[in-house]
C-alpha cells in the first residue's frame, strides 16, 4: 500500500508507510540523492548514518541523512548539488 | 541537569551497560542515532506491512530497558557530534544541540563496514551489505533486481539469506577467502554451536535457493552510466591479488560489498582516549584496562566500537562497563563489583577463540590495495582520486594529517570515517609500510552534519 504522499524534487510521489527517505527512493527506483562537486550522482551507501552519501535537503534543511529519517506525509525532499551541503553543514 | 551516566550507542553493548548500571540504582541516559534501540544487529523493522520479524534477543533487551524507564532515559534519533574535555558530549536532536555533562561516560558506538576503494565503487547501486540488509529487513525493499553480494566474512552469507528469504534475486555471493578457513570453523567453533549452526544453515539455504557461493573471488570493478549496470570479478590468490586475465563481467544493478568491520572511534578520539593499532579486531581501537576503562578518567568503551567481536561479546562488555561505571559512581562497592565482574570476564575469555576463527576469515589481505586505478575515487565526500593521493605520497605526505592538507582526503562530512581505513592501506602499500604508520583519521567536532544555525543557537563552541 503506497499510502504516504510526499514531494520529491517538486513532484508528488507515494510510498508505503514506515520507509526511510532512502528506502522510499529505492522503492521508487529513483536512487540519486545528491551530486558531488564533480557532478557525480550518489545515493545510499552505508545505510547507517556514517558516510553522508545519501544527504538531501528535507523541508528546507540541508544535509539531512535520508537513511536515518522516515518519510512523513507532505515532506519536501530535494536533491543536493555540488557543494551545497558544505555551505550549511560545516 | 545531566544524569550521572551517559551511554552513547543503544546496541547490545549500550543497552547492556544501561541495564547493568540500572540494576544498582544508577540513573542513565542512552542516546542513539537510530530510530529505535537495537543498534545495527537488532535493528527493528520500521514498515508495519513489510520487513522481517525483529530479532528475539533485541526485543528482550529493548523490553528490559523499557521496564526500567524510571532509571534509563532513552533518546532516539539523537546524534552525538562532539566530545569535549573528556566526557562532555554535544548532542543534536530535533534540530537543536545541547551539551550533556555526565560523571561517567560509556561509549558503545559499534562498527562500520570496510569497503576499500575500487573503480566504480561510488556508483549508485553499490552499497554495503549492511545497507542492503536494512532495506530488505526493516522495510521490505529490494536493493535491486539482480544483486551480487561480495567481500569477505560470515556477514555476507547472513545478508544473502535474508535477501533470498525476501524474494530478491541474488546472482552470486563472492567470498575473497579460500574455502579452507570455513572448514576450520567447526573445530574452533564447537564451544559456541549456535554460531556454527547458523553458518551451516546459511550455506544450506543458499544452496537450496540455487545461489552460488564462490570462494577466492573478488569484485574488482563496477560499471554503469549514472547507476550500476555491470560488475567485474576475478579469481584471487591467498593474498587476494586478482588474476585479471580471468576477469568475468556480470550484470547487476545492486552490489553489496564489504570486507569485515572497522571500530568507530571518533568519539573516543575526541574525548582524548589513546588509540592502539589492532588489525585483528578491525584497526585502531581505544586502549583499555581489563575493566574496559579508556585512558581518559571516567570514560569506558564497550562492544564493536572498541574492537570488532560481535553481539555476544558486546553484551558482556556492555555489562562490564556498566558495572565499572556504577562502581565509580559509588553505587557498587569493590567486593560486589569483583563478584559480579568475574563471570563476565570468564565469559569473555570463553568467547575469544570463536572470534579469532571468524576474524581469520574476514581479515583484509594486501591484494585489496591493488584494485585502484588513477581515476578511482578514494574519498567519497570530497571526490578525491587515487592519482592525487598517490602523487602526494610520492611528494612525501604519508600520514592522515599531511594527506588531508595536500589532497582534501578525509576532509568531508564523514571526516575520513568511510575512506581513511582504505586509503591508509593504499598508502601503506605505496610506501611498503603498515597502515599503522599512516595514523588514524583525526576527527574534529562536529562529526555529524549540524547546521551553523543550530551550532550558534546551542552556544557550544567547537
Interface residues (C-beta under 8 A of the other chain):
Chain A: X1 X16 X17 X18 X19 X20 X23 X26 X27 X31 X32 X36 X37 X38 X40 X41 X42 X43 X44 X45 X46 X47 X48 X49 X50 X51 X52 X53 X55 X61 X62 X63 X64 X65 X67 X68 X70 X85 X86 X88 X89 X90
Chain B: X33 X34 X35 X40 X45 X46 X47 X48 X49 X50 X51 X77 X79 X95 X112 X113 X122 X124 X125 X126 X127 X128 X130 X131 X132 X133 X134 X135 X139 X140 X141 X142 X143 X226 X227 X264 X377 X380 X381 X382 X383 X412 X413 X414 X417 X418 X446 X448 X449 X450 X451 X452
